Amino acid sequence: MNVVLATSNKGKVREIIELLHDRQVHPYTDLIEGFEIVEDGSTFQENALIKARAVYAALGDENAVVIADDSGISVDALGGEPGIYSARYGGENATDRDNLLKLVEALKAKSLHTSPAHYTAAIAIVSREGESCVHGWMHGDVITELRGENGFGYDPIFIPSGHSQTLGELSNDIKKGLSHRSKALELAKILIDQIKYLRAYAGSAATK
């Protein structure tokens, strides 16, 4: 059973493949040509489902199990921004650094050097068995000083609760235990294994 990732973001692909190391997974762009998906949902869950549905339909393979991640950071002092717009906070074609610097400047404009914040990850699973979505969260604080080069996105300015280093400074092993995405993926793996079990059961029943 192939698990297909509905993303072309290299950072997310690398992280998800590492976290699902015991499953066979492929970015969808290894199987078909990449295409634009309009993420016009109002929540992380809606956008994750939009992406998973679009890739599942484009693959044209009823045996595929497609997972899609929609995630972002919400900063208390900014009224929850950037939220679902985290990947394009600095503009439509913004880079990770553009987004990061805009958030830093937004905090500085309020004469702030830190604020409570949290990451959200919604992971949608679409297959012939149906649709589902699971979530994971990571709480902490953002700062206006960029620290560390490990990771991607807003990692250099996010300090997880209980730690003094940013995600950009922490080792990958520590980050895996804290990550909002890893928490959501642990739940997603349970659902993927259920699909695998259901298919195996249906196959054995059909041969009897």
Backbone torsions as a table, in degrees:
resi	resn	phi	psi	omega
1	MET	NA	117.8	179.4
2	ASN	-87.4	134.0	173.4
3	VAL	-102.6	125.9	-175.6
4	VAL	-110.2	130.7	179.7
5	LEU	-91.3	125.0	-178.9
6	ALA	-88.7	58.5	177.9
7	THR	-154.0	152.4	173.0
8	SER	-118.1	5.0	177.4
9	ASN	-70.0	115.0	-173.1
10	LYS	-61.7	-37.1	178.9
11	GLY	-64.2	-45.1	179.5
12	LYS	-67.3	-41.8	179.5
13	VAL	-58.2	-47.2	-179.2
14	ARG	-61.5	-45.1	-177.7
15	GLU	-67.1	-43.1	-178.2
16	ILE	-67.7	-41.5	178.5
17	ILE	-62.2	-40.1	178.0
18	GLU	-63.6	-40.7	-177.4
19	LEU	-75.8	-24.4	177.6
20	LEU	-107.4	38.0	-171.9
21	HIS	-58.9	-24.8	-177.6
22	ASP	-94.9	11.7	174.8
23	ARG	-124.2	154.5	178.1
24	GLN	-86.0	114.2	-176.1
25	VAL	-129.4	149.1	-179.8
26	HIS	-138.9	137.2	167.1
27	PRO	-63.8	142.9	-175.7
28	TYR	-62.1	-25.0	-179.5
29	THR	-72.6	-8.2	171.4
30	ASP	-78.8	-16.5	-174.1
31	LEU	-110.2	-36.8	178.5
32	ILE	-138.6	167.5	178.7
33	GLU	-69.2	140.9	178.9
34	GLY	-63.7	148.9	179.6
35	PHE	-145.7	160.5	-178.1
36	GLU	-78.5	135.3	175.9
37	ILE	-119.3	121.6	-179.4
38	VAL	-81.3	111.7	-179.8
39	GLU	-93.8	87.5	-175.4
40	ASP	-109.6	22.2	176.2
41	GLY	-76.4	167.2	-178.9
42	SER	-104.8	-0.4	178.7
43	THR	-139.0	164.7	175.9
44	PHE	-60.3	-41.0	-179.2
45	GLN	-61.9	-45.9	-179.3
46	GLU	-60.9	-43.8	-178.7
47	ASN	-68.8	-36.8	177.1
48	ALA	-63.2	-43.2	179.1
49	LEU	-66.3	-37.5	177.6
50	ILE	-58.5	-46.1	-178.6
51	LYS	-67.0	-44.2	-178.2
52	ALA	-64.8	-42.4	178.8
53	ARG	-62.7	-43.1	-177.0
54	ALA	-63.4	-43.5	-179.1
55	VAL	-71.1	-39.9	178.3
56	TYR	-59.5	-43.5	-180.0
57	ALA	-66.6	-41.5	-177.6
58	ALA	-68.1	-32.2	179.7
59	LEU	-66.2	-36.2	-178.9
60	GLY	65.1	26.9	-178.7
61	ASP	-122.8	107.5	-176.0
62	GLU	-68.2	-14.9	179.0
63	ASN	-85.3	-10.1	-178.0
64	ALA	-70.3	147.8	169.8
65	VAL	-118.2	114.1	-174.8
66	VAL	-104.6	130.7	173.1
67	ILE	-118.6	141.0	-179.9
68	ALA	-133.1	139.2	-180.0
69	ASP	-110.1	135.8	166.3
70	ASP	-129.7	124.2	-173.4
71	SER	-145.4	165.7	179.3
72	GLY	180.0	178.1	-177.7
73	ILE	-114.0	140.0	178.8
74	SER	-122.1	124.6	-175.0
75	VAL	-108.6	123.4	-175.9
76	ASP	-56.2	-46.7	-175.3
77	ALA	-67.1	-15.8	179.4
78	LEU	-106.0	20.2	178.1
79	GLY	67.4	27.5	180.0
80	GLY	93.9	-4.6	177.0
81	GLU	-70.4	156.0	-3.0
82	PRO	-81.2	-15.2	175.4
83	GLY	57.6	-129.7	-176.7
84	ILE	-67.4	-10.3	179.1
85	TYR	-98.3	15.0	-175.0
86	SER	-55.5	-39.6	-176.5
87	ALA	-74.9	-15.9	-179.3
88	ARG	-132.9	29.8	-178.1
89	TYR	-61.4	-36.2	-178.9
90	GLY	-86.6	4.2	-178.7
91	GLY	131.7	168.9	-173.4
92	GLU	-59.1	-39.2	-178.4
93	ASN	-110.2	29.2	-176.0
94	ALA	-67.7	144.5	172.7
95	THR	-86.5	170.5	175.8
96	ASP	-55.1	-41.6	-178.3
97	ARG	-67.5	-38.5	177.0
98	ASP	-58.5	-46.5	-179.3
99	ASN	-62.7	-44.9	-178.6
100	LEU	-60.5	-47.7	-177.8
101	LEU	-67.4	-33.4	177.4
102	LYS	-65.6	-40.9	179.0
103	LEU	-64.3	-42.8	178.3
104	VAL	-59.6	-45.4	-179.4
105	GLU	-66.4	-34.4	178.7
106	ALA	-65.0	-37.7	176.7
107	LEU	-69.2	-44.5	-179.9
108	LYS	-62.9	-33.4	178.9
109	ALA	-63.8	-22.9	176.3
110	LYS	-97.1	12.2	-178.5
111	SER	58.8	36.6	179.7
112	LEU	-113.8	147.2	175.7
113	HIS	-114.4	-6.9	178.7
114	THR	-159.1	159.6	176.2
115	SER	-160.9	145.0	170.3
116	PRO	-59.0	147.0	-179.1
117	ALA	-157.6	166.7	174.7
118	HIS	-150.1	151.2	173.2
119	TYR	-97.0	145.4	172.9
120	THR	-124.9	137.7	171.6
121	ALA	-126.9	126.0	173.1
122	ALA	-113.1	126.9	179.1
123	ILE	-119.1	116.7	179.9
124	ALA	-96.2	144.4	177.2
125	ILE	-125.6	124.0	179.3
126	VAL	-125.0	128.1	178.5
127	SER	-151.8	179.9	178.4
128	ARG	-65.7	-17.3	178.1
129	GLU	-79.5	-14.0	179.0
130	GLY	134.7	-161.8	-177.8
131	GLU	-126.1	147.4	175.0
132	SER	-155.0	166.1	179.4
133	CYS	-149.0	137.2	177.9
134	VAL	-125.2	161.7	-176.1
135	HIS	-130.6	156.1	171.5
136	GLY	-143.5	150.3	-178.4
137	TRP	-133.1	153.4	172.6
138	MET	-138.9	124.2	-176.7
139	HIS	-104.9	154.3	179.4
140	GLY	173.9	-145.2	-179.8
141	ASP	-137.4	149.4	170.2
142	VAL	-102.8	151.3	177.8
143	ILE	-128.4	167.7	-178.5
144	THR	-97.0	-0.2	177.2
145	GLU	-100.1	124.0	178.9
146	LEU	-78.1	125.0	-177.8
147	ARG	-136.5	121.5	176.2
148	GLY	93.2	153.3	-178.3
149	GLU	-122.9	9.3	178.4
150	ASN	-86.5	137.1	178.9
151	GLY	96.3	-158.9	-177.9
152	PHE	-155.0	179.9	178.4
153	GLY	63.9	-130.4	-176.6
154	TYR	-91.0	10.0	-175.9
155	ASP	-52.2	-39.5	-176.3
156	PRO	-67.4	-9.9	-179.1
157	ILE	-121.3	5.9	-177.9
158	PHE	-108.1	123.1	177.1
159	ILE	-107.9	112.6	-179.8
160	PRO	-65.1	150.1	177.2
161	SER	-55.4	135.1	179.3
162	GLY	87.3	2.1	-178.9
163	HIS	-127.2	161.3	177.9
164	SER	-111.4	-9.4	179.6
165	GLN	-103.2	154.8	176.2
166	THR	-78.2	167.1	174.9
167	LEU	-62.5	-25.7	177.0
168	GLY	-72.1	-16.3	179.8
169	GLU	-103.7	-26.3	-176.6
170	LEU	-72.9	151.8	177.7
171	SER	-71.4	159.3	-179.8
172	ASN	-61.3	-36.7	-179.3
173	ASP	-63.1	-41.6	178.7
174	ILE	-68.4	-42.5	-178.7
175	LYS	-61.2	-37.5	-179.8
176	LYS	-59.8	-36.0	-179.9
177	GLY	-75.4	-15.8	-177.4
178	LEU	-105.6	-25.9	-167.7
179	SER	-57.6	134.0	172.9
180	HIS	-59.6	-37.6	-179.3
181	ARG	-70.8	-39.5	179.2
182	SER	-65.9	-36.3	177.7
183	LYS	-64.9	-42.6	178.5
184	ALA	-67.9	-38.4	-179.4
185	LEU	-67.2	-32.1	176.2
186	GLU	-60.4	-39.4	176.9
187	LEU	-71.4	-39.3	179.8
188	ALA	-63.4	-37.0	179.8
189	LYS	-61.9	-35.3	177.8
190	ILE	-62.6	-44.1	-179.4
191	LEU	-69.1	-37.3	178.0
192	ILE	-64.5	-40.3	178.3
193	ASP	-66.8	-32.8	176.1
194	GLN	-64.8	-40.8	177.5
195	ILE	-62.5	-44.5	179.1
196	LYS	-60.0	-42.8	179.7
197	TYR	-64.6	-44.5	-179.5
198	LEU	-61.0	-39.8	-179.6
199	ARG	-70.3	-39.5	177.9
200	ALA	-64.5	-40.9	178.9
201	TYR	-64.9	-43.4	-179.9
202	ALA	-64.7	-37.0	179.8
203	GLY	-67.0	-41.9	-179.7
204	SER	-70.4	-35.3	178.9
205	ALA	-67.1	-34.7	-177.3
206	ALA	-70.3	-23.6	-179.0
207	THR	-87.9	-7.6	-178.7
208	LYS	-84.2	NA	NA
